[in-house]
C-alpha cells in the first residue's frame, strides 16, 4: 500500500469516521516508502539509534502534513487521528509551517491542492481532527496558547521503559502546575473521555 495520503485508504477513513473510531499514529510506527522497498524499513527494536528517539516527531509531521494537504480531513470531517507519544514541543513550528506553505508557496503539482472551503487553513484541520498525547513535555505545555488544550492527552506509557511510572503523579504534578484546573481536567481526563467516547 502507498503513503497515507493515497486515495486507497479512503475506505479506512470512511469506516473509522462512521464508527467514530479514533485512529492513532504511534511513535513506533514507521510507514514504508514503496519506492525504496520494505527491506530498507525493517527495524530491529534492539538496535534503535539515539537519533530515532531524539527526532521521533519527524515522520509523524510528514504523515500529518500529507494527510492534511491531501484533503483527507476535508473529505472525512469527523475523522479523528492521534499522534501518540510524540510529545508536544514540535507543534507550534509545525502549525506555522503548515499554514505558511499553504498560503505563501506556489502550487507545484497535483499534491498542492486547495481546500474547497477557502477560509480554511491546514492548521484548522489539525486543531479539529488531530489529538496529541504526551508523557512529559514541560516546554510544549508552555506553548499551549498556540495549539490549545482541546487536543492534548496525557499518558504514562506504563509498562514501557520510557514510562513515567512509578513517578507518574510527581512528574504530572510538576509539568501541569502551569495549567488551570480546567485545563488539567481536560488533559488528564476530559479529552480522552470525549475522543474515545468513554
Secondary structure, DSSP 8 states (H G I E B T S, - for coil): ---TTSGGGHHHHHHHHHTT--EEEETT-----TTT-GGGG---GGG--HHHHHTTHHHHHHHHHHHHHTTHHHHSTT--EEEET--STTHHHHHHHHHHHHHHS---STTS---SSTT--HHHHHHHHEEEEESS-HHHHHTHHHH-STTEEE---TTSTT--TTSHHHHHHHHHTTS-HHHHHIIIIIHHHHHHT-
